[in-house]
Amino acid sequence: MKKVNTPIEEKVFIVAVKYGDAHWAVEHWSINQVLNEVNRDHSAEWIDYGQTDWREGWDEWVDPEYTVMIEVI
């Protein structure tokens, strides 16, 4: 089977997000929502992660206690 390279702008990121003490919701995010989560709450000197290195930023800066990447389709 031939592998199809879908542009990052067309991918769907399936994310589990914790709301409150124990309520988790599964959401579909765009790359812009993922980048907003990765790049939020940093100093003015911060250099934003982008569409090519978002995964590195996600693994480094997004707390899995509150937000978990389930799948990218």
C-alpha positions as CSV (number, residue, x, y, z in Angstrom):
1,M,0.0,0.0,0.0
2,K,1.3,3.5,-0.9
3,K,1.8,5.9,2.0
4,V,0.1,9.2,1.6
5,N,1.7,12.3,3.0
6,T,-1.1,14.5,4.3
7,P,-0.1,18.1,4.7
8,I,0.1,19.1,8.4
9,E,-2.7,21.7,7.9
10,E,-5.1,18.9,7.0
11,K,-4.2,16.5,9.8
12,V,-6.5,15.9,12.8
13,F,-4.9,15.7,16.2
14,I,-7.0,13.6,18.6
15,V,-6.3,14.9,22.1
16,A,-7.6,14.0,25.6
17,V,-8.0,17.1,27.8
18,K,-8.6,17.1,31.5
19,Y,-11.2,19.5,32.8
20,G,-11.7,19.8,36.5
21,D,-10.7,17.1,38.9
22,A,-11.5,14.0,36.9
23,H,-13.4,14.9,33.7
24,W,-11.5,14.1,30.5
25,A,-12.8,15.0,27.1
26,V,-11.6,13.7,23.7
27,E,-11.2,16.5,21.3
28,H,-10.2,17.0,17.7
29,W,-7.6,19.8,17.3
30,S,-6.0,21.5,14.3
31,I,-2.3,22.1,14.1
32,N,-3.0,25.7,15.2
33,Q,-4.6,24.5,18.4
34,V,-1.6,22.1,19.1
35,L,0.8,25.0,18.5
36,N,-1.1,27.3,20.8
37,E,-0.9,24.7,23.6
38,V,2.8,24.1,23.0
39,N,3.7,27.8,22.8
40,R,1.5,29.3,25.5
41,D,2.7,30.7,28.9
42,H,6.4,31.4,27.9
43,S,8.5,34.5,28.3
44,A,8.9,37.2,25.6
45,E,12.3,35.6,24.6
46,W,10.5,32.4,23.7
47,I,10.9,31.2,20.1
48,D,7.7,29.4,19.1
49,Y,7.7,25.8,17.9
50,G,6.2,25.5,14.4
51,Q,4.7,23.0,12.0
52,T,7.9,21.1,11.6
53,D,9.0,20.7,15.2
54,W,5.7,20.7,17.1
55,R,6.1,17.1,18.4
56,E,9.4,18.0,20.1
57,G,7.6,21.0,21.7
58,W,4.6,18.9,22.7
59,D,6.8,16.2,24.4
60,E,8.9,18.9,26.2
61,W,6.3,21.4,27.3
62,V,2.8,19.9,27.4
63,D,1.9,18.4,30.8
64,P,0.5,14.8,30.2
65,E,-1.4,15.1,33.5
66,Y,-3.8,17.5,31.8
67,T,-3.4,17.0,28.0
68,V,-2.6,13.8,26.2
69,M,-2.0,13.3,22.4
70,I,-3.8,10.2,21.5
71,E,-3.3,10.0,17.7
72,V,-2.6,12.1,14.6
73,I,-4.6,11.3,11.5
